[in-house]
Amino acid sequence: MHLKLGVTPTALEGMILGMGKPCEVEVYKFGRLRPKLVGKKLIDPKGVTAWLSKDYDDTRYGWKRDPKWKLGECIWAQHGVWDIETNKPLKLDYFKYAPDGRFADDTTFNTIYFTRYWERFYTAMRKIDKEMFLFCQPPTMSVPPKLKDSPYMDSRIIYAPHYYDGLTMVQKHWSTLWNVDVLGILRGRYLAPPFAIKLGENAIRECISSQVTAMREEGRENIGITPCFMSETGMPFDLDDKSAYKTGNYSSQIKAWDTLGHALEKSKIHHTLWVYSAQNSHRFGDYWNGEDFSIYSHGHDHALEHGDDDDVDHHIKVSKAHATRADRAIARPFPLTVSGALKTYKFHMEKGVFHLHIDGLDCLESKKGTEIALPAFSFPKNNFNIKVTSGRYEFNSEERVVVWWHGAGDQELEIESTLLPPPIKAPTLREKLKQNEDQVNYFVVMLTLALLLLSLVIV
């Protein structure tokens, strides 16, 4: 099942539009379980093409263009894929085969095309510097190509996948009732997409955790035992028609980001959040492709989000200082360095409790110990308590870092905040209506599952 949302031209229609010609294309919206065709729309570029004009001078680049390569005309038309005069396809299987004759589909794209690109990229970079780190980032949500033990892999390669929760991105709504194991569907782990549905908040959290963990494991199997760094992941802020920007109720965004944070912690994957946009505004989002993922937003009213009570004054001040949103879910503690091996770490947002479990090396007499970053929002000033199974600790208030010197073996640390932000706000009337719609979707999902199971029993 491929994502189709909004105006969705086919490959041929894209080529026609690229030549500046009008074309009627299908329009989709996302239904309860899959994309739904809702109509067609005439797109007219009015003669504006995607190709260089015929009189463009490219001699400045120092190379000579093949005379068969015409400027101002679609390159695929020149390859005989389609007819510019009739708009008809001529070679229906053109994209099914690689230049060397190998069959190419979604599952073999990485093996054929990405691997060939990576080999060239790797060779060129290593000629320049043999020690630089290289990030290997195959197409999003795809199985990484088999590079393990190849001549184009070494200990300075970092596997850098991306992850996004497809259902939340498409629906622009955070559901605590149901979600879908998108990665599982893409990997063919279910007889049908409805079997990939996860019901209930706990199941949703584990669903997203399992997807992130699976992506890390796929890297180990195909790329090799090398660092895995999720270089992009995040949740949209413009949920439910941007209702939070009017009401100040960011409960959905907080829950969504907390679920993502839980997944990243449980999988123990290195990561950076998408995104920080210095221009972000409520009207235009991140100023790119209609996205609104930025943890920062210019002009955001933090008092609305956090309330005006005296006991949350600290949290409002921190948010204003950094101009950030959904801080309580995003400002999470994490281990900077571990003297030993990391077993687990987890931040319980509602309770304000961080727990770290390691297989420690004895660092009691060492200058360096295990270090934990402690965000000011979640653990203000000195309003927290620390418990450890052995050794001693110090808190650097300027750098917001806890240093822990511990013994060897099984070791645990717990940090509990004594100044929590206010409870997450109750939903507004508009948000309740959206939740009611979500409940309808939930019952449709349940009915679909029941019918599927019944059909299997009958068969």
N, C-alpha and C positions, 0 to 999 in steps of 0.2 A: 504494500500500500504506500504510494508516494504522496507527499504533501502537495495539495493544490489549494491555493487560497487567493481570492481576488481574481484579477485578470490573468489568465494562464495560457499563453500561446504555446503551441506545439513547436518542435524544432523547425519545421518547415515554415510555420507562420512567423517565427522569429526571424528567419532569413528574409521573408517577404517584407516584414516591417523594417528590417535593417537596410533594405534598398529604398526606403522612403515611400513604400506603396501602402495604400489602405488595406486593412484586413479585418475580418470579423473573427473574434476569438471568444472562447468560453470563459465564463465567470463562475467562480466557486466560492462557497462559504463552508466553514467547518460545521458539520452536523453533530449529532450526539456521539457518533462513533467513527465517522469517516467524512472526507470531503464530499460536498453535495453540489451538483450542478444547478445553478439558479438562473442561468440565462446566457446571452451572448452580448458582446459589445463591439461596436465598430471603432477601431483604432486607426486614426489617419495621421501619419507623420508629416503629411503635406510636402512630400518630396525631400525632406531632410534625411540623409542617409548616415549610416554608421561607418562608412568607408571614406578614405582620403579622396579628395577631389582629383580629377584627371590632370589638372595642371600643377599638382603639388611637386615641389622640387626636393627630392630625397638624396641628391648627390652630396649634400653637406655631410652625410654620415660616412662617406668614404667607401661605399659599396655600390655595386651595379645591379639593378633589378633585372631579372630575367624578362625578356620582351614578351613572353607568354603571360606574365603576371600583369593584368590590366588594372590600373588605378581607377577608383570610382565604381568598381563592380564587385559584387559578392564573390569571395574566393571559392565558396562551395558551388556557386553556379558555374564558375570557371572550371571546376573539377567535374562538372556534369552531374551534380547531385540533383539540381532542379532547373527548370526552364524559367528564365526571367520574364519571357513574353506571356506564357500561359499560367505561370505560378504552379505548375504541376511537378510532382516529384519524378525523377528519372532513374535514380538508383536507390531503391528502397532498402537495400542491405548495406549501404555505404559505410555506416557507422558500426556495423556488427562485426567487422573484422579489422584487426590491426594491419599496418603496412606489411608485416611479415606473414600475413595470412592467418594468424591465430584468432580464434573467436573471442570477441570482447563483449562482456556484459557488466552489470553492476559488481559482480563478485570478482571478476578478473581485471577490472580497470586498474586497481593498484598494482597487481602483479605485472601488467604489461606497461602501462604508461607512467605511473608514479615511480616505479622501480627504475625505469630507464632515466627519468629525470633525476632521481636521487643519485644514481651512479655518476652522472655528469656533474651534478652539484658537489657531491662529496669529493670527487677527484680534483675539481677546480679549487675548492677551498683548502684542501690539504696541500696543494702546491704552494699556496700562500702561507699557511700556518698549520703545522702539525699538532699544535696544542690547543687551539681555540675550541670552544664548545660549539657544537652544531646541534640545532634543534630539528628533529625529524617530526613533521606534522602532516600526516596523510589526511585525505578528505574527512570532514567531520562525521563521526559515528560509523566510520568504515573499519573493517578489519585491517590492521596494519599489514603491510607486505612482509614476506619472509626475507628478512635481512640478517637474521641471526647467523653468526659464524661465516658471513660473507666477507669478501675483501673490502666491502664498503661500509663496514661497521667497526667501531673501536670503542675504547673506554671513555672517550670524550663526546659521545653521542647522547643526547637527551631526548627521550620520547615525549612529545608534547601534544597530547590529544585535547579536544574540546568537548564539553558536555553542556547540554541545555535540556530542560524538561519540556519536551515537545508540546504536551497538552496545555500547559500553562502559557507557553508562548503563543500558541495558536488561538486559544480561547480568551486570552487576556483575563483570566480568572483563576484564582487559587481555590481548588476544591479540597476539602478535608473529608469528602465522602468517597471519591474514587479517583484513580489515575491509571495510567497504562504503562506497561513495561515495553517502551518503544525499542530499546536495544534488543530485547528478547524477540520481538517480532522481526526485526531486521536480521537477526541471526537464525531465524527459522525454528525457534524453540517451542512454538505453539501450533496446534492443528489449525487454529483460526484466530484472528486478532482478538475476538471477545474473550478468549481464554487468557489473554495477557492483562486483563483488567484486575486491578487491585482495589479492594474495598476496605474503607476505614483508615483513620489517620495513622495508626501504627504500621499497617501494611503499606501505606504510601511512603512512609519514611524508609522502610526497609527496601521497598521497590527501587527508590532512587539510590539508596546506598549500594544495593546489589549491582546496579548498572555501572556506577562509578568504579566499584571494585573489579567488575568484569573487564572494564576497559584497561585498568592497570594490569590485570593478568594477561590480557591479550597482548599487551606490550612485551611482557616477559617471554611469552611463547614465541612471538614473531620477531621482535626487535632484539631481545636478549636481556641479560641481567644488567640493566643500565638504569640510571635515574628516570623516573616517570614524573613529569611536571605538567599538570593540567594548566595550560597557559591561558585558557579562557573558560569561565563558567560564571553564571549569574542568574538572576531572576528579574523579570520586568517590573517596573514600578507603576506603570500606567494601567493598573488592573481595574476592571469593572467601570469602564468609561471614565477613568481618572477621578473616580469619586473621592479618593483620599485627599486630592488636592483642594477639594472644596470643604470636606468635613474634618480633615486632620486625623481621620481614623486609618492608621496604617496597619491594622491588625492582620489583614491578608498578606501584605508584603512582609511583615515580620515573621509570620508563620512559614511563608514560602522560603525566605532566606534562612530561617532556622533549620528547616528540613534539609536544605542544601548544605548548610554548615555541618549538620549531623552526618550527612553522607561523606563529606570530605574528611571528617575526623575518623569515622569508622573505617574508611578505606586506607587511611594513613597516606594519602597522596599529597605531594607537593602541589601548590596551586596559587594562582593569582586570580583575583575577581575581575570580572568584566562588568562595569568599567568605571573609570574616573573621567568625566567630561567637564572641563572647566566652563563650558558654555551652556550646560544643561539648563533647560527651563521647562516649566510645566506645559507650556504651549507647544514647543518644538522638540522636547525630549533631548536626545543626544546629538541632534542635528545630523543624523545619518540614517537614512532608510526607514524613518519612522520609529526607530528604536528608542527606548527610554529605560536604560539599565543603570545609569550612573548613580553611584552611592552618594554623590554630591549633587546638589541642585541650587542654582542661583536664585535667591529670593524666597527660599522655602521657609514657611512659618513654623518654626520648631515648637513654639508654644502650643500650637494646635495639636501637634503630634503627641507631646508629652504632658499636656495639661498645665495648669497654673498654680498648683499647690506648692507650698513651701518645701515639702519633703522631696519634690522632684526638681528643685531649683538647680541642683548640681547637674542633672542629666540634660536640662535645657541649655545650660551654659556650655557644656561640652559639645552638644550638637551645634550650637551657634558658632562656637570657635572653629569647628571643622566644616560647618555647612553640610552636614551629612544627614542621611535619611535611614530609618529603620535600624538605628544604632544598636539597639539591644540584641538584635540577631546577628549583626555583622561584626561588632566589636567583641571578638571572641579571643580568649587566651590560647596560646599554642606554644609548644616546645621549640625554642630556637636551636639549642644544641642538647644532645643527650650523651652523658658519659655512660656508655653501654649501648643497649639495643632497645628501641621503642617497642613496647607491647601494645598498649592502647592509650588513647587520650580522648577526653570527652568534656564538653561544656554543656551543662544543664541550664538552659537559658532562664526558665521560669524560677528555678531555685537559686540561681546565681552561684552555682557550684562547678568548679573545674577539677577534674580528676586525671592524674597521670600515673601510668603503670609502666615500669621499665624493668629490664634485666640489667642491673647496674654493674659498672666497674667501680672498684673502690677508689674514690677520689677524696677521701677524708683529709689527706695530707697534701692534696694538689691545690694549685692556685686556681685552676679552672674546675667548675662543676657543671651540673645540668642547669640550663637556663630556660626560663619560661617568660614569654612576653605577657604583660598584664595590662590590657587596655584600661584607660582612665574611666571610660564611660561605665563599664560593667563592674569595675573594682575601684571606686573613687577614694582618693587620698589614702588613708590607712584604715579604711572601713572594711576590713576583711580579716579572716583568721586563716592560718596555715597549719596543716597537720602533716607530719612526715613519719615514715616508719623507721628512719635512722638518720643520724648526722645532724647537720645544722643548716640554716639558710639565712640569707640577707636579702633585703628589698632595696633596690636602687630607685628612689622615687623620681629622679630626673629622667632616667632612661626607661622607667616602668618595666624593670626586669627583676625577677626573682632568681637568685643563684642558690642552688642546692648542692651541698657537699654530702654525699651519702656513702654507705657501705656497698659491698658487692652483693650480687644475687637479686632476688625478687624485692623490688622497692616500690613504694607508692607515695604520692603526694596529693593532698587535697587543699584547695583554696576556696573558701566560702565568703561571699560578699555579705556584709551586714547592712548595706544601704541599697536596696533594690529599687529599680524604676517602678512606676505605678503599674497595676495590672493592665493587660491589653484591653482596649476599649471594646464595649459591646458594639455590634454592627448597627449601622443606621438603617432606616426604613428601606432605602434604595438597595442597600447591601443585603437586607433580608429578602427582598424580592428576587435578587440574583441568586441567593441561596435556595429559595424555593424552586427556581428554574433548575438549579443544580440537583435538587432532590428529585425532580421529574426525570432528569437525565439518569440519575442513580437508579430509579425504578425501571427505566427502560433498559438499562444495562443488566439489571438483575433478571428481568423478563427474558432478555436475549440469551443470557447464560442458561436460564432454566430450559428454554426451548432447545438450545444446542445439546444440553445434557440429555433431554428427553429423546431427541432425534438419535443420539448415539445409542441409548438404551434400546430403542425400537429396532435400529439396524442390527 
